[in-house]
């Protein structure tokens, strides 16, 4: 393992300060104005050609060196979550109800650190494209950037992104070719029955009972219609109906989350879930209105790009710090949209596995500053290897 890249040591303190500043002023999807201002200002000062306004608050920076034709894209997400922070950090969120509970502050800061080093070193031959993406948290900022032509305006041969991951040893890298992050679909259901008096249910068609029956019936889909070797999850996350104990309401509303790591399973679940909801409603004399939305697709890593990405980490750190063929994640990620368009790899960087740590999306979570330079150096090494002058 070689010594740290000197150019990164020059900005180590600044990058940590940037991370803390972004953390203290979190912004939700498509509202990342202060963050994108900061990112654009730094990149411009380091000599990048900066384009703003893609997907509203997105920032794209390009740096070309030499005459090479190869092009690589590196992506970081910038948005926070609608969570009230429960920490006592000196740089904790100053915005009530908003928090960087997923580490996007760290992802943005480490890519900025890499941007500085790559610009100063100029040891590559080709085109480097840095994508600072808005609205990853459920609003599909990646899809919007693609719809607005980012990959036509800024062509890339391959795209890479990473996510910090609690529960893994600090600074370790994890890779997996093929399906790596689950698809995420949402089912919005309205059950329409017939309201009535709570003391005379025989004169009504109770939509709450219908919802209860649907919930119980859905539990058998994964256990009895999906192979035990395939991952899938159906979660009823919300049910709203009625306002009084003695009134049967006319309607009830449900929100259901569906995840899968296999596209065929995903497609079959849509058919089966729709069938279960409709049949249960009919059996109770009610009707069902179903809106089935495919939110995030299955994230599939290109095998060749993943092997390359893993080799960069292994050549740098050795086998002990690199985990290959790790278990896929049930969570979802909109970088999947980029990987539908170009080959690439989404990887993880261990945020720490010690006691007292907590998972992302937790109000007590904080990105581990110890991995800022590790992630930044990985991006430098990956980009320079992909864009080798003698390639």
C-alpha positions, 0 to 999 in steps of 0.5 A: 500500500502506497503513501497518501496522495500528497495533493489530498493532504493539502485539502484534507482539513478543508474537505472536512470543513466542507463536509461539516458545513454541508451537514449543518445546512441540509437541503432536501431534493431539488432544493440544494441551492447552497450546496450546489453554489459551494460545489460549483464555486470550488470546482470553477476555482480548480479549473473545471468547466462547470455546468449548472441547472441540470435537474434544477440544482445539479452540477456537472464539472468536466476536465479534459487532459491530453488527447485521450478519447476515454471518458469516465463519470463519477457521481455524488449525491447532495440531498438530505432527508426530512428527519429531525437530527438527534445528535449533539454534534457541533456541526449538527443540522441548523434546519429543523426537520432536515438532516444529512442522515444518509451521508450525502454530505460526505459523498459530496465532500470526498468527490470535491477532494478528489476533484482538487487532486485530479486537477492539480496532478493532471496525470490522466489522458482523457475526459473526467466528468464529475456529477453532483446529483440532486434528489436521490432520496426518493425523487429520482434526481438521476432519472431527471438528469438523464431525461434532460440529456446529461449523458448526451451532453457529457458522454461517459464510457463508464459511470461509478458511484459509492455509498458509505455503509455502517456495519462494515469496517471503517475504510473497507470497500465492498463490491458485487457484480450483477444485481446489487440494490433492490428495485423499489415500487409503491402501491397506492390503494384506495378501497371504496366500500359503503359507510354506516353506523358502527352498531349496524355493520351488516348494512355497510361494506367496511373498507377497514376490514377489507384493508385488514384482509389485504394486509394478511393476504399479502403476507403469503405472497413472498412466503408462498409465491416467491422462491425462498432463494429470491429476496423480496419484501412487501411492506404496508407502511400506511393505512388511513381510514375513519375518524370515529369509533362508531362510524364505518367510513366509506373509504380507506387508503393504503400505501405499500412498498415492494422490493425485489432483487430479480426483475422477473420476481418484481414483475410477478409481484405486481401481478400478484399484488394487484390480484390479491387486492382486487379479489379481497375487495370484491369478496367484501362487496367493495372496490379497489383503485390501484396505482402501481408506480415503479419508483426505482429500478433494480441496480445492476452492476456491470461485471467488467466495470465492477471487476475493474473497480475492485482491482483498483482498490485491491492493487492499492490496499490489498485483499484484506481491505476489499470485499468482493461478492458481498450480499446485495442490499434491500435498499434502493438507489437511483444510480440504477438509472445511470447503470441502465444507460451506461456500464458502471459500478456502484460500490460501498465504503465501510463507515464503521462497525463499532458499538454505538454506531447506527444505520443510515436514515437514523436521526443519530447517524453521522458520516465518519470523517475518517473515510473522507480521504479514503473515498477521495483517494479511491476516486483519484486512483480509479479515474487515473487508472481508467484514463491512463496516459498509456492506455 
